[in-house]
Amino acid sequence: MAAWRRAWYIFTVGRLAKAAGTARASGKRQPRARSRPESLGERLRIRRQERGLRRVDLAKLTDLAVSFLSQVERGLTNPGMRSLILMAEALEVRPHSLLEDRPQSDSPWIITRAADQSEVANDGGTARSITNLNPAFSAFDFSGGPRKFFTYYRPAEDVLLILMAGQLEVELETEKVVLAAGDTLFVRAGVNHRWRQVGRARCRVLCVMRAPQGNASNDSMLDVFSGLPDSGGADDR
């Protein structure tokens, strides 16, 4: 038995030494697979570097503090919707490209799991992107939000608002309407509008945006986001 063990040991060590010598002779290392960046901070850093901008440059373009941008890139804090818009405009990308980095899909159906949806603060509430694969339309789930009117939305897309809970007052240029749970409101592209919560119940709004017929491009989404409410509060940076 002892002789068998010695023979096995010599055989194994010999094979390992041969493999090591071959690797040294080739002088090549196996390439490491690069993991796809998943966090918002990583995507922000990559987009900034692709534009050849330093953090201080981005800070000047967005009027955001360098320390805040550094914290976002390192994953120490998450920006609010207003800051996200400012960063996207400075980098000349859509806010969606910072929230998620998903390729387009030609599949006849697309499932976006709840765990893959991105959420940011939105003036006393939250805004959650629920369409990660960038199809022909974009959809957001707004929970809560402002209780007074702020800046108008300036949509370049047709917008469908579906009120799931609470009450919502919508100002459409010179007219105001109040929506109750279950009501829907379709707003054509180019019609300025803004909304606020009314009543005690917390609102929940499903907002679906799609480019008008004959305009398949979705790049003008920045125009929609640029009109989001601005509370000026520090909690929604």
VOBA-1610 file (N, C-alpha, C; in pm, whole numbers, padded with zeros to 5 digits, always signed):
BEGIN
Met+00084-00121+00000Met+00000+00000+00000Met+00087+00125+00000Ala+00197+00121+00077Ala+00285+00237+00084Ala+00348+00265-00052Ala+00387+00159-00125Ala+00446+00176-00257Ala+00345+00237-00354Trp+00218+00197-00342Trp+00112+00251-00430Trp+00094+00400-00404Arg+00096+00440-00279Arg+00079+00582-00246Arg+00195+00665-00299Arg+00320+00610-00286Arg+00436+00684-00336Arg+00428+00701-00487Ala+00387+00597-00555Ala+00377+00604-00702Ala+00272+00708-00744Trp+00158+00708-00675Trp+00052+00805-00706Trp+00100+00949-00679Tyr+00173+00968-00570Tyr+00224+01100-00535Tyr+00321+01150-00643Ile+00414+01064-00685Ile+00512+01103-00788Ile+00443+01138-00919Phe+00340+01058-00954Phe+00266+01081-01079Phe+00193+01216-01076Thr+00128+01245-00964Thr+00050+01369-00952Thr+00141+01491-00952Val+00249+01487-00874Val+00342+01600-00869Val+00405+01624-01005Gly+00437+01518-01076Gly+00497+01532-01208Gly+00403+01602-01305Arg+00274+01567-01301Arg+00178+01631-01391Arg+00162+01779-01358Leu+00155+01812-01230Leu+00141+01952-01190Leu+00262+02035-01232Ala+00382+01979-01216Ala+00504+02050-01254Ala+00508+02073-01406Lys+00463+01976-01483Lys+00461+01990-01629Lys+00365+02099-01671Ala+00247+02101-01607Ala+00148+02204-01641Ala+00201+02343-01608Ala+00268+02355-01494Ala+00321+02485-01454Ala+00430+02532-01550Gly+00514+02439-01594Gly+00619+02475-01688Gly+00564+02520-01822Thr+00456+02454-01868Thr+00393+02494-01994Thr+00336+02634-01985Ala+00273+02666-01871Ala+00214+02800-01852Ala+00322+02907-01851Arg+00437+02878-01784Arg+00546+02975-01780Arg+00606+02996-01918Ala+00615+02889-01995Ala+00674+02898-02128Ala+00589+02982-02221Ser+00460+02966-02212Ser+00372+03042-02300Ser+00374+03190-02267Gly+00394+03223-02137Gly+00400+03363-02095Gly+00267+03435-02108Lys+00158+03365-02126Lys+00026+03425-02144Lys-00061+03399-02022Arg-00140+03498-01991Arg-00238+03483-01884Arg-00377+03471-01943Gln-00456+03391-01879Gln-00593+03377-01924Gln-00667+03508-01898Pro-00735+03561-01998Pro-00808+03688-01976Pro-00921+03669-01877Arg-00937+03772-01794Arg-01044+03769-01696Arg-01171+03829-01755Ala-01280+03761-01733Ala-01407+03812-01782Ala-01446+03936-01704Arg-01478+04043-01774Arg-01518+04167-01709Arg-01666+04162-01675Ser-01696+04183-01551Ser-01835+04182-01511Ser-01902+04310-01558Arg-02024+04300-01597Arg-02099+04415-01646Arg-02135+04505-01529Pro-02104+04635-01539Pro-02139+04724-01428Pro-02289+04728-01407Glu-02331+04716-01284Glu-02472+04711-01253Glu-02520+04831-01174Ser-02430+04895-01100Ser-02475+05003-01013Ser-02483+05135-01090Leu-02569+05223-01041Leu-02584+05355-01101Leu-02452+05431-01096Gly-02381+05421-00983Gly-02255+05491-00968Gly-02152+05448-01069Glu-02144+05318-01098Glu-02049+05269-01197Glu-02084+05321-01336Arg-02212+05321-01368Arg-02253+05371-01500Arg-02225+05520-01513Leu-02247+05596-01404Leu-02218+05739-01406Leu-02068+05762-01431Arg-01984+05688-01360Arg-01839+05705-01377Arg-01796+05671-01519Ile-01849+05562-01575Ile-01812+05521-01711Ile-01856+05625-01814Arg-01980+05674-01802Arg-02029+05776-01896Arg-01946+05905-01885Arg-01911+05942-01762Arg-01832+06064-01742Arg-01695+06050-01807Gln-01631+05936-01787Gln-01499+05915-01844Gln-01506+05905-01996Glu-01613+05847-02048Glu-01629+05840-02193Glu-01640+05981-02254Arg-01695+06074-02178Arg-01706+06212-02224Arg-01579+06293-02198Gly-01481+06230-02133Gly-01356+06298-02104Gly-01370+06405-01998Leu-01464+06385-01905Leu-01490+06484-01802Leu-01434+06439-01667Arg-01380+06534-01593Arg-01344+06509-01454Arg-01466+06534-01368Arg-01459+06489-01243Arg-01573+06514-01154Arg-01599+06663-01138Val-01491+06742-01133Val-01508+06885-01116Val-01575+06946-01239Asp-01550+06890-01357Asp-01616+06938-01479Asp-01766+06909-01474Leu-01798+06786-01433Leu-01939+06748-01424Leu-02010+06830-01317Ala-01939+06860-01210Ala-01998+06942-01104Ala-02034+07081-01156Lys-01948+07139-01240Lys-01975+07271-01295Lys-02094+07267-01391Leu-02106+07159-01467Leu-02215+07148-01564Leu-02350+07124-01497Thr-02349+07062-01379Thr-02474+07025-01313Thr-02506+07110-01191Asp-02409+07189-01147Asp-02425+07267-01023Asp-02443+07176-00902Leu-02384+07057-00909Leu-02384+06963-00798Leu-02244+06959-00737Ala-02236+06929-00609Ala-02107+06928-00541Ala-02021+06811-00587Val-01889+06835-00597Val-01797+06729-00634Val-01804+06614-00534Ser-01817+06646-00406Ser-01825+06542-00304Ser-01950+06456-00322Phe-02060+06519-00363Phe-02184+06444-00387Phe-02167+06350-00506Leu-02107+06399-00615Leu-02084+06314-00732Leu-01992+06198-00697Ser-01891+06223-00615Ser-01800+06118-00572Ser-01875+06011-00493Gln-01963+06053-00405Gln-02041+05957-00325Gln-02132+05874-00413Val-02192+05937-00514Val-02279+05862-00606Val-02199+05757-00682Glu-02083+05796-00734Glu-02002+05703-00812Glu-01952+05587-00727Arg-01927+05612-00600Arg-01877+05505-00512Arg-01990+05426-00447Gly-02113+05459-00482Gly-02226+05385-00429Gly-02260+05416-00286Leu-02215+05533-00236Leu-02241+05570-00097Leu-02374+05643-00081Thr-02428+05694-00192Thr-02557+05762-00188Thr-02622+05749-00324Asn-02753+05767-00328Asn-02827+05762-00453Asn-02884+05900-00485Pro-02876+05943-00610Pro-02930+06074-00645Pro-03082+06070-00654Gly-03145+06186-00630Gly-03287+06199-00656Gly-03312+06220-00803Met-03439+06227-00841Met-03474+06241-00982Met-03417+06369-01041Arg-03420+06478-00967Arg-03370+06604-01021Arg-03221+06596-01052Ser-03143+06539-00960Ser-02999+06525-00984Ser-02972+06430-01099Leu-03052+06326-01109Leu-03035+06229-01217Leu-03055+06298-01352Ile-03155+06385-01361Ile-03181+06458-01484Ile-03064+06549-01519Leu-03013+06621-01420Leu-02902+06712-01444Leu-02779+06637-01495Met-02748+06524-01433Met-02631+06446-01474Met-02650+06389-01615Ala-02771+06341-01644Ala-02797+06285-01777Ala-02786+06392-01885Glu-02839+06511-01858Glu-02830+06618-01957Glu-02686+06660-01980Ala-02606+06668-01873Ala-02466+06707-01887Ala-02387+06603-01966Leu-02422+06477-01950Leu-02352+06369-02018Leu-02413+06336-02154Glu-02524+06407-02187Glu-02593+06388-02315Glu-02639+06244-02333Val-02698+06190-02228Val-02757+06057-02232Val-02897+06065-02172Arg-02973+05961-02188Arg-03105+05954-02127Arg-03091+05910-01981Pro-03178+05958-01894Pro-03173+05911-01755Pro-03181+05759-01743His-03254+05695-01837His-03264+05550-01833His-03127+05483-01841Ser-03036+05543-01916Ser-02906+05478-01934Ser-02823+05481-01806Leu-02858+05569-01712Leu-02791+05570-01582Leu-02862+05478-01484Leu-02993+05466-01498Leu-03069+05380-01407Leu-03046+05233-01435Glu-03038+05197-01563Glu-03014+05057-01596Glu-02934+05049-01725Asp-02854+04946-01736Asp-02769+04928-01852Asp-02805+04796-01917Arg-02918+04797-01984Arg-02969+04675-02045Arg-02971+04689-02196Pro-02932+04586-02270Pro-02937+04595-02416Pro-03081+04586-02464Gln-03103+04635-02586Gln-03234+04620-02646Gln-03258+04473-02677Ser-03385+04436-02685Ser-03419+04297-02708Ser-03521+04288-02821Asp-03503+04189-02908Asp-03597+04164-03017Asp-03698+04056-02979Ser-03697+04015-02854Ser-03789+03911-02810Ser-03934+03958-02822Pro-04027+03869-02858Pro-04168+03909-02867Pro-04231+03940-02732Trp-04164+03906-02622Trp-04212+03945-02489Trp-04091+03969-02399Ile-04109+04059-02305Ile-04000+04099-02216Ile-04053+04103-02073Ile-03987+04033-01983Ile-04022+04036-01841Ile-03919+04120-01767Thr-03965+04217-01692Thr-03876+04295-01606Thr-03910+04261-01462Arg-03825+04185-01398Arg-03850+04143-01260Arg-03843+04263-01165Ala-03918+04254-01058Ala-03921+04363-00960Ala-03781+04393-00907Ala-03700+04290-00890Ala-03565+04309-00836Ala-03474+04384-00934Asp-03511+04388-01063Asp-03429+04455-01164Asp-03474+04597-01191Gln-03578+04643-01125Gln-03631+04777-01150Gln-03558+04879-01062Ser-03531+04994-01120Ser-03454+05098-01051Ser-03549+05201-00991Glu-03514+05250-00871Glu-03599+05345-00801Glu-03515+05461-00750Val-03568+05582-00765Val-03501+05701-00715Val-03604+05787-00642Ala-03554+05879-00558Ala-03641+05970-00485Ala-03703+06072-00579Asn-03825+06114-00548Asn-03894+06212-00633Asn-03981+06302-00548Asp-03923+06403-00488Asp-03995+06509-00418Asp-04099+06455-00320Gly-04052+06390-00217Gly-04143+06337-00116Gly-04199+06200-00149Gly-04159+06144-00260Gly-04206+06012-00300Gly-04094+05939-00372Thr-04132+05845-00457Thr-04034+05770-00535Thr-04080+05757-00679Ala-03985+05738-00768Ala-04011+05711-00909Ala-03936+05584-00945Arg-04008+05484-00991Arg-03946+05354-01022Arg-03962+05324-01170Ser-03850+05301-01237Ser-03852+05263-01378Ser-03889+05116-01388Ile-03992+05086-01464Ile-04040+04947-01470Ile-04025+04886-01608Thr-03950+04951-01697Thr-03923+04896-01830Thr-03774+04903-01855Asn-03702+04798-01821Asn-03556+04803-01824Asn-03494+04775-01960Leu-03566+04712-02051Leu-03503+04672-02177Leu-03526+04773-02289Asn-03565+04895-02253Asn-03575+05005-02349Asn-03659+04969-02471Pro-03783+04928-02451Pro-03869+04901-02566Pro-03918+05031-02627Ala-04024+05026-02707Ala-04071+05146-02776Ala-04135+05246-02682Phe-04165+05206-02559Phe-04223+05298-02463Phe-04147+05290-02332Ser-04171+05387-02246Ser-04111+05388-02113Ser-04222+05400-02010Ala-04205+05338-01896Ala-04307+05342-01793Ala-04243+05364-01657Phe-04311+05445-01574Phe-04265+05474-01440Phe-04379+05455-01341Asp-04344+05407-01226Asp-04438+05391-01116Asp-04405+05498-01012Phe-04489+05601-01003Phe-04469+05709-00906Phe-04550+05680-00781Ser-04485+05681-00668Ser-04552+05662-00540Ser-04530+05787-00456Gly-04639+05851-00413Gly-04625+05977-00343Gly-04587+06087-00440Gly-04535+06197-00385Gly-04497+06309-00470Gly-04537+06441-00409Pro-04529+06548-00489Pro-04553+06683-00434Pro-04700+06705-00398Arg-04721+06792-00300Arg-04856+06834-00263Arg-04882+06979-00303Lys-04793+07034-00383Lys-04818+07163-00447Lys-04756+07159-00585Phe-04803+07245-00672Phe-04755+07245-00810Phe-04613+07301-00818Phe-04533+07236-00903Phe-04400+07286-00932Phe-04390+07306-01083Thr-04274+07276-01140Thr-04249+07300-01281Thr-04337+07211-01370Tyr-04378+07265-01484Tyr-04455+07186-01580Tyr-04369+07074-01640Tyr-04436+06964-01671Tyr-04374+06862-01755Tyr-04379+06912-01899Arg-04273+06883-01974Arg-04270+06925-02115Arg-04255+06800-02202Pro-04360+06727-02223Pro-04348+06595-02288Pro-04325+06605-02438Ala-04229+06529-02486Ala-04210+06512-02630Ala-04278+06383-02676Glu-04336+06310-02582Glu-04407+06185-02610Glu-04551+06195-02565Asp-04635+06110-02621Asp-04769+06094-02566Asp-04756+06033-02428Val-04839+06079-02335Val-04831+06034-02196Val-04967+05979-02153Leu-04966+05864-02092Leu-05086+05807-02032Leu-05065+05796-01882Leu-05149+05865-01805Leu-05145+05858-01659Leu-05256+05767-01611Ile-05221+05671-01528Ile-05319+05579-01470Ile-05308+05593-01319Leu-05413+05644-01257Leu-05410+05666-01112Leu-05455+05539-01042Met-05362+05477-00971Met-05389+05350-00904Met-05447+05371-00764Ala-05409+05481-00698Ala-05456+05506-00562Ala-05447+05655-00533Gly-05533+05703-00441Gly-05531+05842-00399Gly-05605+05932-00496Gln-05581+06062-00481Gln-05639+06163-00570Gln-05527+06248-00627Leu-05546+06291-00750Leu-05443+06367-00821Leu-05508+06486-00889Glu-05452+06603-00869Glu-05496+06721-00943Glu-05394+06749-01052Val-05442+06757-01175Val-05355+06778-01289Val-05389+06912-01354Glu-05287+06993-01375Glu-05305+07120-01444Glu-05254+07106-01587Leu-05345+07124-01682Leu-05315+07111-01823Leu-05317+07250-01886Glu-05203+07315-01884Glu-05188+07451-01933Glu-05286+07544-01860Thr-05406+07567-01912Thr-05499+07661-01846Thr-05616+07591-01779Glu-05618+07460-01778Glu-05731+07385-01722Glu-05682+07289-01615Lys-05765+07269-01512Lys-05733+07175-01405Lys-05839+07066-01398Val-05792+06942-01376Val-05883+06829-01358Val-05838+06750-01237Val-05931+06684-01169Val-05901+06600-01053Val-05930+06456-01089Leu-05833+06369-01066Leu-05847+06227-01094Leu-05865+06150-00965Ala-05950+06048-00969Ala-05969+05957-00856Ala-05911+05821-00894Ala-05893+05736-00796Ala-05836+05604-00820Ala-05913+05531-00930Gly-05842+05480-01027Gly-05903+05411-01139Gly-05916+05497-01263Asp-05908+05630-01248Asp-05917+05719-01363Asp-05788+05716-01444Thr-05800+05748-01572Thr-05684+05761-01659Thr-05690+05895-01731Leu-05574+05944-01769Leu-05564+06070-01843Leu-05461+06054-01953Phe-05504+06079-02076Phe-05413+06074-02190Phe-05376+06217-02227Val-05247+06245-02235Val-05198+06379-02270Val-05114+06367-02396Arg-05153+06441-02498Arg-05080+06434-02624Arg-04943+06501-02611Ala-04851+06456-02695Ala-04716+06513-02695Ala-04723+06664-02717Gly-04644+06737-02640Gly-04637+06881-02656Gly-04730+06960-02566Val-04820+06891-02494Val-04912+06959-02404Val-04848+06968-02265Asn-04820+07087-02217Asn-04760+07105-02086Asn-04859+07064-01977His-04809+06996-01878His-04895+06957-01766His-04810+06932-01642Arg-04873+06934-01528Arg-04808+06906-01401Arg-04914+06854-01305Trp-04870+06783-01201Trp-04968+06728-01108Trp-04922+06740-00964Arg-05017+06723-00875Arg-04989+06723-00732Arg-05090+06634-00662Gln-05051+06582-00547Gln-05141+06500-00466Gln-05244+06590-00398Val-05367+06540-00385Val-05469+06607-00306Val-05534+06501-00217Gly-05585+06544-00104Gly-05642+06448-00010Gly-05534+06388+00078Arg-05578+06302+00168Arg-05485+06244+00265Arg-05414+06120+00214Ala-05479+06047+00126Ala-05422+05920+00079Ala-05299+05943-00008Arg-05204+05856+00003Arg-05083+05864-00078Arg-05114+05819-00221Cys-05072+05899-00317Cys-05100+05867-00457Cys-05006+05760-00510Arg-05056+05688-00606Arg-04971+05598-00684Arg-05012+05613-00830Val-04917+05655-00913Val-04945+05687-01052Val-04857+05603-01142Leu-04919+05537-01238Leu-04845+05467-01343Leu-04841+05559-01463Cys-04721+05595-01505Cys-04701+05689-01615Cys-04635+05615-01731Val-04704+05607-01844Val-04653+05538-01961Val-04633+05641-02072Met-04514+05642-02130Met-04480+05739-02233Met-04433+05669-02359Arg-04486+05713-02470Arg-04450+05653-02598Arg-04440+05761-02703Ala-04341+05747-02793Ala-04324+05844-02900Ala-04447+05845-02990Pro-04491+05963-03037Pro-04608+05970-03125Pro-04586+05890-03251Gln-04696+05851-03316Gln-04689+05771-03439Gln-04609+05847-03544Gly-04517+05773-03608Gly-04433+05835-03708Gly-04300+05883-03652Asn-04283+05874-03518Asn-04157+05911-03455Asn-04116+05800-03363Ala-04037+05706-03416Ala-03999+05588-03338Ala-03890+05616-03239Ser-03825+05732-03254Ser-03714+05762-03164Ser-03764+05789-03024Asn-03687+05742-02926Asn-03722+05765-02785Asn-03618+05853-02717Asp-03531+05915-02798Asp-03424+05995-02742Asp-03474+06124-02678Ser-03595+06167-02712Ser-03645+06293-02660Ser-03703+06279-02521Met-03681+06168-02455Met-03730+06149-02319Met-03673+06252-02224Leu-03557+06307-02255Leu-03499+06410-02168Leu-03593+06529-02155Asp-03669+06558-02262Asp-03762+06670-02256Asp-03872+06643-02154Val-03912+06518-02142Val-04014+06483-02043Val-03957+06501-01903Phe-03838+06446-01881Phe-03780+06450-01747Phe-03743+06592-01705Ser-03712+06678-01801Ser-03666+06811-01765Ser-03774+06894-01698Gly-03900+06848-01705Gly-04007+06922-01642Gly-04054+06863-01512Leu-03979+06768-01455Leu-04020+06706-01330Leu-04020+06808-01217Pro-04106+06790-01117Pro-04114+06887-01007Pro-03981+06907-00939Asp-03954+07030-00900Asp-03830+07067-00832Asp-03867+07129-00699Ser-03845+07054-00591Ser-03883+07103-00460Ser-03774+07187-00395Gly-03650+07170-00443Gly-03539+07243-00383Gly-03494+07185-00252Gly-03550+07069-00212Gly-03514+07008-00085Gly-03387+06928-00094Ala-03311+06926+00016Ala-03183+06854+00015Ala-03203+06705+00010Asp-03319+06654+00056Asp-03340+06510+00060Asp-03360+06452-00078Asp-03389+06536-00177Asp-03418+06486-00311Asp-03308+06523-00409Arg-03184+06526-00359Arg-03073+06559-00448Arg-03049+06444-00543
//
